[in-house]
């Protein structure tokens, strides 16, 4: 540890400058992690952040630092640059008019279908609303924050960048939140209008952020039992980020369903889609237009699970307004809302099972596997499975499923554990 202490004294600083870079250092044991924090504190060096669950410390280092010496230290698991990520929207939120508020009426179980946007109807989320609208399920929008809005009900949040307000200073996160969970109190419904919505601000006013802020955001969610997460951002190119991947793996292992946008690079980086969507623990989502065609900008590559509407999508914006945006950012929250509905019906359903059901029930559309995955997301059909699956056997392939569809066998509705079908 003395050797590491000398290295940190010489190279780590508290404030960023043109001659520094953000680096993530992850330790092998909790004890070594704690000792390093003590060393930094004793020398007046304040890290950018520290995440206990990952034994992760993020610091500013002089660019002249030979990071190999720190990487090779026996107490260090790995060191890597704190990579930047960006939001996956290709059109900025333009000034939009306020929605004409409907006068309050007596509460009714009926849904005003005029408030259901075409994209929400297209993925068949409303067909489950007679059973659940997601009540009780905690959903995190890990993004630029969420602004106060008459069509959004925010249960809480965090800002991992500064520790300050989680209010949206960009518009992206508010738009994504509306697609997932707009309440319909004023103008529009999202896919799961009754969920507990949490704002996890990890991206700044320009829609950019750092991996360390995202790792901290995921950790914040897990500590509060938030097990449905939306990630409409990404790392482009072939580079991998172990810190981000480890955080995703840990979240999935703890039962979190993670919907991630595939990216807006078209075929530029094919066959690679952006991270975290390329990680198998996530549900990678491509974007389609109103004609169910893959959007030109939607990234192509291996690992796409399903597609969802992502072109000219109307949703909520800061200031109580509404507007249209495009991007795989807008596609991912359809899956997030859909996952929340399934979680409300079947709380014990594992993330891999939800992913498998979305893929198996998807509507086949043109484009191919590397463009649209299994096809267009269909939420309500994902809650209806063949009898073979209900009895516990392996989920059949899409080919077998199509063959069976020709027979007269009836589908079996999923019944939450501990309940009987009536």
N, C-alpha and C positions, 0 to 999 in steps of 0.2 A: 504493500500500500504506500510505502514511503516514496517509491519510484513514481507511482501514479500521482502522488501529491505534488512532487516536483514538476511533473509535466503539466498538471492543471494550473499550478501557480504561474507558470511561464506563458501559458497559451490561452486560458479561459478568461473572459472578461464579462462584466455585468451589462454593458451597453453595446448595442449594435453600431457599426460604422461602415464606411466604404471598404475598410480593410478586414472586416470580419465576415464569418458565415455561420449559419445555424447548423449545429450538428446534434444528432441524437446518440447518446451513449446508453447502452443497456447492459446491466450487470448480471452475472451468473447467479448470485444469491442475494437474498434480502439484506443480509448482514453487510455485504460489501457495498450495496446500494446505499444503505444508511450511513456507512462510514464515509463514503464519498460526499454525501450531502453535508456531513459534519465538517469535512475538510474545506469544502467550498465556503461554508458559512464562517468558519474560523478565519479564512483569508479574505473575507468581505466580498466574495463573488456570489452574486445572486443569479441562479439559473433562470432561464426563461420559464421553465416549468418542470415539475417532477411528478411522475405518475407511479404511485406505489405499487399498484397491482401488476405493472409491467416492469418494475425495477428500472424505469426509464428516466433519464435526466437529459433535458435539452439545454444547451449552452451556446453562447456566442464564442467562437474561437477565431484567433488571428488566422487569416488566409495562408500565412506562411507556415502554419503548424504542420508538422509531419504526422498526420492522423494515423499512419501505420503503427507508430510506436504505441499509441493508445489502443488501437485495435488488437495488437499482439499481446497486450498485457493479460496475464493469466486470470485476472478477476473480471475481465470484460467479455461479455458474450458477443457483442458486435457494436460497430459504430457505422453510422451512415448519415448522409446529408438530410437535413429536415426538408424534404422535397415539397414543392409548391403544387397545389391542386387548383382547379378552376371549375366554376359552375358550368353545367351543360345546357345553357340556353343560348340560342343563336340570335334571338331578337330581343333587344332591351325592352323593358316595360315602358311603353309609350304612355303619355298622359291619357287618362281614360275618364269617362264620365261616371258620375255616381249612379249607382243603380236606383231605379225608381222603387222606393220602398213600398211594399204592399202594406196596407193598413192591417193592424193586428186583428186577428179573428180568434174565435174560440178554438182551443186546442182540439185537434182531431187526429185520429189514427191514419186518416187518409193523407196521401202525399200529393202536393200540387205538381203534377207532371210537367207543367210549363217551366218549372224551375230546375228540371233535370237536363243538363247540357247533353248534346248529342254524344260526346265522347264517353260520358258516364253510362249512358244507355247502351252504347256500343259494346262495352265490356260486361254488360249484364249484371252489374252490381245491384241495381234497384230490384231485381227479381228475388233477391234474398231479404229485402227490407221487411217483408211480412214476418220474418223469423228473427232478424236482428239488424240493427244499424250500427253495431259495433260497441254498444254501451259497455263501459267498464274496461275496455281494452286501452292500454297506454301506447301511444304512438309518438315517436320522435321524428321531427323533421330536422335533420342534421344539415344545416345550410347557412344562409345569411341572417337568420333570425326570423321572427314572425311579427308583423305589425298588428296592432289592435284593429279589429274589423267587425262590423255588425254580423257578418256571416261566418265568423270564426270564434270558437270558444277555447281560449288558451288556458291550460291548467297550470302551467309553470314553465320554467326554462333556465338556461344558463348561458353565459358568454365565456367561452374558454380562451378567447383572444386577450381580453383585458380584464375580465372579471366583472365588467359593468353590465349595462342593460343588454337584454337579448332582443330588443326591438330591431326590426329589419330596416337597415339603412340602404338597401339595394333594391328590393322588390321581388327578387328571385324566390326567396324562401316563403314569402307570403303567398305567391302565386302557386308554388308547389303544395303548400299547406291546404289551399282551397280545393285543389284537385283531389287530394286525399280525403279531406274531412270538412268541407264547407257545410254549414248547418242548414241552409235553406231558409233561415229566418227572414232574409230579405230578398235575395235574388236567385242564388244558385245552390244546388246540392253538390257535395263531393261524393266520393264513393262510400265513405263510412261516416255519416254525419253525426254520430253520437259518441265517438271515441273521446278519450282524454288526450288532448293534443299538447305536446311539449315542444318548445322552441329551443334547439341546441345550436347556438350561434358559433360557427367555426370558420365562416368565410366573412371577409370584410366588405366594405361598401362597393368594391369593384368586383365582387364575386370570387376573390382569390383567398387562399388560405394555406396553412402548413399542416403537414401530416401530424405533427405532435399535438396540434389543437384538436384534430379529429380523434386521435387516440384518447385524449382526455375526455372528449365529448362522449365517445362510446362508453368509456369507463363510468362517466356520470350516469348514463342511462341504465347500465347494468346494476349499479348500486341502488337504483330506485325502482327496479323491477320493470323497466320499460323494455319490452321484448319484440316490438315491431319498429323497425327503423328505416327511414328513407334517406338515400345518399344520391343526390342528383349532382354529382361532381366527379372529377376523375383526374388521374395521372395518365398522360398520353405517352406513346412511344413504347419501346421494348424494355425500358428499365423497370425493375421490380422494387418494391419497398417493403422490407421485412417487418418493420415496425407496424405499418398499416395492415399487412397480411396477418401478423400475429394477433392484432386487436380484433380483426374480423373473425379469425378462427376461435378466439376466446369467446366472443359474443355468440357465435353459432353454437358452440359447445354448451353454453348456458341457456340455449333455447331461443335465441333471438332470430327472427326472420328479417333478413336485410334485402331490401329492393335497391338495386343500383343501376343507374343509367349507363348505357353502353358507350356513349360518346357521340360527338358530332363531327367526326373526321371522315365520314363516308368510307371510301376504300383506301384512304391514304396510308393507314397502318395495318391493313388487312394482311394476315389473319389475326391480328391482335386488336381486341377491344380495350378500352381503358380499364385501369384499376380504380376502384375495387371490383368493378363488374366482372373482370376476368377471373376472379377468385371463385372456386367452385362452391364456397359456402354462401354466396349471394345468389339472388335471382336477377340475372342480367336482362335488361329491358331495352328493346329497340323501339323506334318510333315509326308510326304509320300515319297516313293522312285520312281524309274523310272517305276516300274511295278504297280504303283498306290496302293501299299500296305502301311499300316501305318508303320512308322519306329519303330524299337524295342525300341529306346530310348525315343520316343515321349510320353510325360506324358498323362496318362489316367485320366478321371474324368468328373465331371459335368461342364457344361458351355462351352464346345468347340463348336464353331460356324461352322467352316469349316476346311478343311485340304488343304495343298499346298505342292509342292515339297520342300524337305529339306535334301536330301541325295546326297552328292557329287555334290554340286551346284557350277558351275563356275561363278566367279564374279571378280570384281576389287579388287586390293590390293595396299598398299602403294608402292611407288617407280615406279609407272606406270606399275606394273605387274598384273598378273592374277593368280588365283588359286582356288582350290576346297575346300569347307568347308561343314560341315554337322551340323544340329541342327534345332530345331524349330525356332531359330534365322533367319535361311535362308528361312523358310516358311512364316513368318509374312510379310516381305516386298513385297511379291506377292500381298497380300491383300492391303497393303499400296498403291502400284502402281495402283491397280485396283480401289481403292477408289478415287484416284486422277483423273483417267479417267472419272469416273462417275460424280465427282464434276465439271470437266471441261464442261461436257455436261449439267449438271443440278445443277447449283450453289446453288439453294435453297433447295436441297434435304437434309433432316435431317439425322444425323448419324444412328438413329434407322432404317430408311427406307433403307439406304445403306446396313446395316447389314442384314435386312430382305430379301433384294433382293439377296444378296450373298448366303444366306442359301436356299432360295426357288429355285434358279437356279443351285445349286451345283449338280455335277454328283455323283450319288450314287455309292459308292465303298464299298468293304467289310471292316469290322472292328467294326461297331456298333457306336452308338451315343457317347459313352464315349471315343472312340478312334479317330474318324474322324468327329464328329459332323454331319452336314447335308450331308457331302460328299466333293468331290474335287472342289475347287474354279473354277468357270467358269465366267470370267469377262464379255465377250461380251453378253452372254445370260442374264446377270443381267440387261442389258439395254433394254431388251425386256420383256414386261409384259402382262399378260392376260387382256382382255378388262375390266373385272370386276374391276381390280385395277385402270386402267386408268380413270374409271368413279368415283373413290373415295371410293369404298367399301373396306372392309377388305381383306387383302391378303389371298388367299385360302391356305389351308393346303397342304402339299406335296401329300397326298393321293388324295385329290380332284383334284389337278393339274395333277396328272398322269392319272386320269380318263378322264379329259377334253382333255388331249393330244391325246386320241384315236379318238376324234371327229375331224371334218374338220375345226374347228374355227381357224381363222388366228390370230397370235399374233399382238399386237399393239405396235409400237415403242414409247418410251417415248419422249415427245416433251418438251424442256425447256419452263419454264413459260414465257408467253408473245409472244411465237412464234406459228405459225400455221403450220400444217403438209402440205407438198407440194409433 
